[in-house]
């Protein structure tokens, strides 16, 4: 399942408030364009909790 483009337009990184990078994100992750934090997507729902973020 791929993320809807509209979802990327309305969500922001909870750590730095930058938008997510749609080209770097996949079906199971959302990657921040500002701080490069990666957040999991579980069953199509992004889990944007700061403690669930991983850094590249």
Number of C-alpha atoms within 10 A of each C-alpha: 8 9 18 10 9 8 12 15 11 9 14 18 23 15 15 13 13 15 18 25 16 17 9 13 20 15 14 17 20 26 24 24 20 15 16 19 21 23 25 21 17 11 9 14 11 17 15 18 12 13 9 11 20 12 10 8
